[in-house]
Amino acid sequence: MTRTYVVTGSASGIGATTAQLLRDRGDRVIGIDLRNAEVEADLSMPQGRIDAAAQAIELAGGTIDAVIACAGISAPIPKTISVNYFGVTELLENLRPALTKSEAPRVAVVSSMASLQQNSPEMVEAALAGDEATALSIAEQYAAAGGMAGYIVYPSSKRALSRWVRRQSITPEWAGAGIPLNAVAPGTVVTPMTQELLSTVEQRSMVDANVPMPLNYHQPPESIANLLIWLTSVENTHLAGQVIYDDGGADASLRGDDIWSWND
């Protein structure tokens, strides 16, 4: 059965790999990216999200079977919170009416192992409250501090996104409409976005200290794309609000074997 997918970040990295795998198996893909996509839009801007959703729905003929949101940046700049959080959540809300028309609607987003790292609780809470202006203001303060301070914007954006997925997945709008909503949190994926970061022994050592990956080390984009595709397949009927750490064992290495004692 051919399905119509919307894939953000479709021009590079995990998004490009996901889009190609879907096309190779015969599915229809409507890509969204800044350029080289069926829909060219800037998801860092509110109007860009609105326009992208409207164009995607029009191209899909009003019905979308699945959305895979891969678009994201990791730069230590305020725009990172806009792209990684609001560029995902607001776009999904605008696409949701078209998803409800599908017989088997599904959504999966790309979070990150970084969601477990140090973050700004204030930025996260502002994002979850839908207050982009405040989230940007907080991000600007970190970026202006210089040095490594600005890098906290990235884990903050991914923590907020993972919490949004958990929170929204069980609501009447998502679970009640029969739409599984989940996230995948990769470890260190070898893509153009990480190429420079992994270019020297010193930088790779720094990355590996923060994201230890005992299983098969750094991962190709296919390792994430195939999971995203399964999560948005008709076979996935009951996963809701899961943040799946597809990360070579980084989560287990850092958090250990007890993630249950919160309720003991």
VOGU-3710 file (C-alpha; in Angstrom, 3 decimals, decimal comma):
1> mtrtyvvtgs> 0,000/0,000/0,000  1,513/3,289/-1,111  1,554/5,920/1,618  2,058/9,674/1,428  4,845/10,911/3,682  5,951/14,406/4,632  9,652/14,426/5,537  11,279/17,573/6,894  14,987/18,129/6,482  14,695/16,021/3,326
11> asgigattaq> 17,653/17,582/1,507  20,435/16,271/3,740  21,472/13,904/6,515  18,924/11,630/8,161  16,061/13,326/6,333  17,564/12,733/2,895  18,303/9,102/3,703  14,783/8,566/5,047  13,170/10,184/2,023  15,225/8,063/-0,380
21> llrdrgdrvi> 14,450/4,812/1,428  10,743/5,627/1,316  10,868/6,482/-2,376  12,835/3,321/-3,114  10,056/1,199/-1,658  7,375/3,031/-3,607  5,970/5,532/-1,147  5,211/9,112/-2,090  7,406/11,680/-0,325  6,804/15,402/0,020
31> gidlrnaeve> 10,062/16,848/1,271  10,341/20,083/3,216  13,655/21,923/3,413  15,226/25,303/2,807  16,055/24,246/-0,761  16,092/21,207/-3,051  12,736/19,957/-1,787  9,137/19,731/-2,956  8,317/22,410/-0,393  10,975/25,044/0,199
41> adlsmpqgri> 10,382/26,801/3,507  12,161/28,265/6,508  10,921/26,398/9,577  12,740/28,815/11,889  9,980/31,369/11,172  6,304/31,146/12,202  5,061/32,064/8,734  7,418/29,537/7,186  5,801/26,767/9,241  2,314/27,861/8,211
51> daaaqaiela> 3,260/28,093/4,535  5,094/24,760/4,593  2,104/22,950/6,066  -0,315/24,536/3,615  1,841/23,634/0,610  2,426/20,089/1,821  -1,292/19,517/2,378  -2,067/20,894/-1,055  0,520/18,651/-2,730  -0,811/15,666/-0,780
61> ggtidaviac> -4,350/16,298/-1,958  -5,576/16,935/1,565  -4,578/13,636/3,178  -1,202/12,827/4,733  -0,459/9,332/6,016  2,697/10,068/7,970  5,113/12,803/8,972  8,770/12,245/9,777  10,339/15,404/11,203  14,115/15,343/10,746
71> agisapipkt> 14,878/19,034/10,214  17,229/20,427/12,837  20,436/22,333/13,472  23,021/22,111/16,245  24,617/25,553/16,082  25,134/27,522/19,349  22,695/30,211/18,213  19,147/31,214/19,199  17,731/29,971/15,880  18,389/26,405/17,078
81> isvnyfgvte> 15,456/26,522/19,517  13,210/27,892/16,772  14,087/25,205/14,227  14,398/22,214/16,542  11,365/22,835/18,724  8,893/25,296/17,225  9,768/24,273/13,675  8,682/20,745/14,574  5,768/21,220/16,944  3,992/24,049/15,125
91> llenlrpalt> 4,391/22,337/11,773  2,933/19,119/13,180  -0,034/20,948/14,656  -0,701/22,526/11,271  -0,415/19,157/9,518  -2,557/17,267/12,032  -5,908/17,934/10,283  -4,565/16,258/7,118  -3,256/13,339/9,182  -6,666/12,700/10,701
101> kseaprvavv> -7,992/11,952/7,195  -5,627/8,982/6,816  -6,705/5,445/7,684  -3,376/4,881/9,496  -1,791/8,218/10,454  1,646/8,154/12,081  4,240/10,697/13,250  7,867/10,326/14,299  10,339/13,090/15,124  14,102/13,169/15,563
111> ssmaslqqns> 15,171/14,152/19,063  18,728/13,478/20,292  20,850/11,801/22,917  21,632/15,423/23,830  18,173/15,607/25,417  19,801/13,852/28,406  22,558/16,452/28,707  22,731/19,697/30,680  20,117/22,160/29,518  18,323/25,367/30,435
121> pemveaalag> 15,130/24,529/32,368  13,887/28,075/31,753  14,309/27,721/27,987  12,647/24,322/28,036  9,663/25,583/30,007  9,265/28,620/27,742  9,227/26,327/24,711  6,682/23,978/26,253  4,518/26,998/27,072  4,587/27,982/23,400
131> deatalsiae> 6,444/31,208/24,184  8,956/31,459/21,359  9,901/35,052/22,139  10,973/34,177/25,683  12,743/31,005/24,567  14,685/33,033/21,990  15,537/35,699/24,556  16,979/33,083/26,924  18,884/31,474/24,049  20,320/34,861/23,079
141> qyaaaggmag> 21,682/35,305/26,616  23,522/31,995/26,419  24,846/32,719/22,927  26,043/36,175/23,965  27,993/34,707/26,903  30,496/33,278/24,435  32,636/30,187/24,688  30,699/26,953/25,114  27,683/28,616/26,746  25,732/28,828/23,506
151> yivypsskra> 25,815/25,087/22,992  23,228/24,643/25,749  20,578/25,769/23,254  20,794/22,452/21,384  20,190/20,042/24,293  17,515/22,420/25,589  15,710/22,279/22,248  15,828/18,492/22,177  14,774/18,114/25,824  11,772/20,336/25,125
161> lsrwvrrqsi> 10,906/18,371/21,987  11,104/15,018/23,770  8,882/16,317/26,571  6,391/17,703/24,041  6,169/14,297/22,385  5,584/12,594/25,739  2,994/15,175/26,738  1,053/15,375/23,472  1,118/11,711/22,510  -1,596/10,747/24,994
171> tpewagagip> -3,964/13,660/24,354  -7,331/13,462/22,588  -5,804/15,340/19,637  -3,174/12,672/19,026  -3,919/9,356/20,769  -7,620/10,091/20,642  -7,368/10,575/16,893  -5,477/7,304/16,498  -2,123/8,932/15,682  0,939/7,293/17,247
181> lnavapgtvv> 3,417/10,081/18,069  6,963/9,096/18,998  10,577/10,256/18,885  13,926/8,719/18,047  17,008/9,957/19,906  20,178/9,153/17,927  23,691/8,967/19,236  26,496/10,297/17,034  25,327/9,998/13,436  27,801/10,459/10,591
191> tpmtqellst> 26,187/13,165/8,438  27,268/16,466/6,885  26,148/18,193/10,110  28,666/16,213/12,211  31,471/15,976/9,648  33,460/18,919/10,999  32,795/17,944/14,610  34,327/14,517/14,001  37,213/15,754/11,847  39,983/15,554/14,470
201> veqrsmvdan> 41,037/13,012/17,084  40,614/15,580/19,862  37,070/16,467/18,836  36,062/12,838/18,389  37,375/12,093/21,875  35,290/14,941/23,286  32,176/13,689/21,482  32,748/10,105/22,625  33,179/11,167/26,238  29,721/12,752/26,142
211> vpmplnyhqp> 28,081/10,121/23,932  29,699/6,729/24,621  28,585/4,174/22,021  29,796/0,662/22,925  27,616/-0,995/20,252  29,034/-0,481/16,731  30,333/3,059/17,491  29,216/6,023/15,334  26,151/5,241/13,297  25,103/5,761/9,674
221> pesianlliw> 21,892/7,694/8,943  20,227/4,466/7,783  20,240/3,201/11,386  17,878/6,035/12,302  15,936/6,213/9,048  14,843/2,577/9,194  13,491/3,016/12,719  11,649/6,208/11,771  10,085/4,359/8,856  8,896/1,501/11,061
231> ltsventhla> 7,456/3,911/13,628  5,385/5,512/10,874  4,300/2,230/9,299  0,855/0,669/9,623  2,436/-2,068/11,770  3,028/0,389/14,618  -0,330/0,533/16,358  0,430/1,109/20,040  3,718/2,960/20,628  2,842/6,323/22,123
241> gqviyddgga> 5,110/8,984/23,585  8,248/6,894/23,391  11,677/8,485/23,053  13,672/5,597/21,620  17,400/5,943/22,197  18,815/4,433/19,007  22,301/5,358/20,140  24,707/2,424/20,293  24,149/2,083/24,033  24,858/5,695/25,038
251> daslrgddiw> 21,687/6,068/27,104  22,309/2,805/28,964  25,938/3,803/29,531  25,042/7,177/31,017  21,802/6,490/32,886  22,605/2,982/34,015  20,207/0,158/34,756  17,653/1,907/36,966  15,167/4,172/35,217  12,248/2,858/37,257
261> swnd> 12,908/3,980/40,838  11,010/7,262/40,349  7,875/5,316/41,323  9,287/3,106/44,097
//
